[in-house]
Amino acid sequence: MAISSKTILIVGAGFGGITAALKLERQLRNNPSWNIVLIDKNPYQLYTPALYEIAAIPKEEAAPENMKSVIAIPIANIIGKKKIAFLQGELTGMDTKKQIVYTAHGAQAHYDFLILALGSETNYFDIPGLREHALPLKKFEDAVRIRNKVERMLAQRHTLTLVVGGAGMSGIELIGEFSNFIRYLAERTIRDPACHARLVLVEASHAILPGFDPHVRERANKRLATLGVEIHTDSRITSVTPQEILLNNTQTIPYDILVWTGGVMGNPACGTGSFPVTDKKNCAVNEFLEIDSHAFAIGDAAGFIDPRTKALLPWNIPVAEHEARMVTRNIMREIKGKQKRPFYPAQKYPYVLAIGKKYAIADLVFIRFWGFAGWCAKLLVELRYLLFILPFGDAVRIWLKSIRTYTSND
Ligand SMILES: Cc1cc2nc3c(=O)[nH]c(=O)nc-3n(C[C@H](O)[C@H](O)[C@H](O)COP(=O)(O)OP(=O)(O)OC[C@H]3O[C@@H](n4cnc5c(N)ncnc54)[C@H](O)[C@@H]3O)c2cc1C
């Protein structure tokens, strides 16, 4: 009797999707009844925590192809000879009743289990002029565009006002590294000691790093001050013109370059199914991270309400990986005819916050490092991830190349 095979379809090959695919493959490698299919619109996984580095590497140090090879890891290399089929395509619609997803150009794929790991998009909160005039930092191309614009404008004017909207992790990492980038350009490329930039960080909340430990905020504040960053808290951007931002306190700040890192929302593809989305536009899920009995959402795409805090979980990599592990375990339980278990988020997740040059605050839950030690911890976290997704030699080669590339402006 022929065995009819079933499909676990994972859409989105980012941190959550790749973790789910690799974990499932380990379990189902020798099971001919199940296929694992991974779909992504890009043929690579983007290592987002290093995007700020790409936005601050001088052209003479790294061409886009070299930078891409360290931050965009080909999915073909991650999969290798594993029992995972990869399809490049953009999800455009879903029929969860028929268990089908549709991709651009009219293709469709049937699933027995679906994992949506679509990530998130920049949220401009309908602030007039923001989408038109601010540069986002979400894709590889965004980072290169920022880098090119800073370099071009500074070379032309020898003075620049750079405003970053949003003092969460990505805004702080970016503005911290900008200070290094500007110094490098002034000293080594433009060779004008008078060449300088005003670096402004604008945050709507009453403090930078909303939701973080006050000690971490204090350290980050001090570090940013040392780097010459001007911080405006309690300052919500209400509108943006081509020349200036207007704040809720009626102050205006002129800018030459404005980068917006102040908000994320669910991927619009989450809204193409017939299931509910949260007010942040990601997929509403139950305690098992289920959309329905055949479909799950993980990572930024999952609107999971933490039962302890009654709030959505933060949108970060450790949460995406944790949810991916939980969903793969529940799928395996279902395959084996066992009962699913609910998802309990950790009380605290680790993070690493780099703030200019070789300085980082690394909170690994059980221990916290800062300064150069924090930066070393950041390197180890990166190596750990690369070793999880790639063969040993490839992981170490990309890791070493990334250190060389990212420190080239130090
Ligand atoms: C600049 C920046 C810096 C960050 N720094 C950190 C950090 O230091 N630490 C941290 O924990 N978090 C960080 N984050 C957040 C982190 O990147 C996300 O929380 C994490 O990537 C979420 O994982 P995910 O699997 O849900 O989505 P992602 O990793 O974003 O993956 C989503 C995948 O879905 C694909 N996709 C999207 N739409 C479609 C579609 N319609 N069809 C097919 N494929 C699609 C995308 O190509 C992508 O590969 C950062 C984010 C940014 C933007």
The ligand as a MOL file (V3000), in Angstrom:
LIG
                    3D

  0  0  0     0  0            999 V3000
M  V30 BEGIN CTAB
M  V30 COUNTS 53 58 0 0 0
M  V30 BEGIN ATOM
M  V30 1 C 16.8640 46.6310 12.4500 0
M  V30 2 C 16.3720 45.5630 13.3550 0
M  V30 3 C 17.1490 45.1430 14.4090 0
M  V30 4 C 16.7020 44.1520 15.2710 0
M  V30 5 N 17.5130 43.7690 16.2990 0
M  V30 6 C 17.1050 42.7950 17.1140 0
M  V30 7 C 17.9630 42.3280 18.1500 0
M  V30 8 O 19.0890 42.8030 18.3100 0
M  V30 9 N 17.5010 41.3280 18.9650 0
M  V30 10 C 16.2520 40.7970 18.8110 0
M  V30 11 O 15.8900 39.8870 19.5720 0
M  V30 12 N 15.4210 41.2180 17.8350 0
M  V30 13 C 15.8220 42.1810 16.9750 0
M  V30 14 N 14.9940 42.6070 15.9830 0
M  V30 15 C 13.6430 42.0220 15.8740 0
M  V30 16 C 13.7470 40.6580 15.1830 0
M  V30 17 O 14.3640 40.8100 13.9190 0
M  V30 18 C 12.3700 40.0590 14.9800 0
M  V30 19 O 11.6390 40.0970 16.1810 0
M  V30 20 C 12.5210 38.6050 14.5250 0
M  V30 21 O 13.2150 38.5800 13.3040 0
M  V30 22 C 11.1630 37.9550 14.3940 0
M  V30 23 O 11.3260 36.6880 13.8120 0
M  V30 24 P 10.2220 36.1510 12.8150 0
M  V30 25 O 10.6190 34.7700 12.4290 0
M  V30 26 O 8.8870 36.3670 13.3800 0
M  V30 27 O 10.3110 37.1320 11.5450 0
M  V30 28 P 11.5280 37.4430 10.5990 0
M  V30 29 O 12.8090 36.9710 11.1470 0
M  V30 30 O 11.3920 38.8810 10.2500 0
M  V30 31 O 11.1880 36.5720 9.3180 0
M  V30 32 C 10.0540 36.7990 8.5340 0
M  V30 33 C 10.3110 36.1550 7.1700 0
M  V30 34 O 9.0980 36.1610 6.4320 0
M  V30 35 C 9.3840 36.5070 5.0870 0
M  V30 36 N 8.1610 37.0750 4.5300 0
M  V30 37 C 7.5450 38.2240 4.8870 0
M  V30 38 N 6.4230 38.3930 4.1880 0
M  V30 39 C 6.3250 37.3160 3.3690 0
M  V30 40 C 5.3560 36.9100 2.4030 0
M  V30 41 N 4.2470 37.6200 2.1550 0
M  V30 42 N 5.5650 35.7530 1.7370 0
M  V30 43 C 6.6870 35.0020 1.9950 0
M  V30 44 N 7.6200 35.3330 2.8970 0
M  V30 45 C 7.4280 36.4780 3.5740 0
M  V30 46 C 10.5260 37.5010 5.2000 0
M  V30 47 O 11.2500 37.5420 3.9820 0
M  V30 48 C 11.3400 36.9100 6.3480 0
M  V30 49 O 12.3250 36.0260 5.8950 0
M  V30 50 C 15.4260 43.5840 15.0830 0
M  V30 51 C 14.6340 43.9860 14.0140 0
M  V30 52 C 15.1050 44.9570 13.1520 0
M  V30 53 C 14.2500 45.3800 11.9860 0
M  V30 END ATOM
M  V30 BEGIN BOND
M  V30 1 1 1 2
M  V30 2 1 2 3
M  V30 3 2 2 52
M  V30 4 2 3 4
M  V30 5 1 4 5
M  V30 6 1 4 50
M  V30 7 2 5 6
M  V30 8 1 6 7
M  V30 9 1 6 13
M  V30 10 2 7 8
M  V30 11 1 7 9
M  V30 12 1 9 10
M  V30 13 2 10 11
M  V30 14 1 10 12
M  V30 15 2 12 13
M  V30 16 1 13 14
M  V30 17 1 14 15
M  V30 18 1 14 50
M  V30 19 1 15 16
M  V30 20 1 16 17
M  V30 21 1 16 18
M  V30 22 1 18 19
M  V30 23 1 18 20
M  V30 24 1 20 21
M  V30 25 1 20 22
M  V30 26 1 22 23
M  V30 27 1 23 24
M  V30 28 2 24 25
M  V30 29 1 24 26
M  V30 30 1 24 27
M  V30 31 1 27 28
M  V30 32 2 28 29
M  V30 33 1 28 30
M  V30 34 1 28 31
M  V30 35 1 31 32
M  V30 36 1 32 33
M  V30 37 1 33 34
M  V30 38 1 33 48
M  V30 39 1 34 35
M  V30 40 1 35 36
M  V30 41 1 35 46
M  V30 42 1 36 37
M  V30 43 1 36 45
M  V30 44 2 37 38
M  V30 45 1 38 39
M  V30 46 1 39 40
M  V30 47 2 39 45
M  V30 48 1 40 41
M  V30 49 2 40 42
M  V30 50 1 42 43
M  V30 51 2 43 44
M  V30 52 1 44 45
M  V30 53 1 46 47
M  V30 54 1 46 48
M  V30 55 1 48 49
M  V30 56 2 50 51
M  V30 57 1 51 52
M  V30 58 1 52 53
M  V30 END BOND
M  V30 END CTAB
M  END
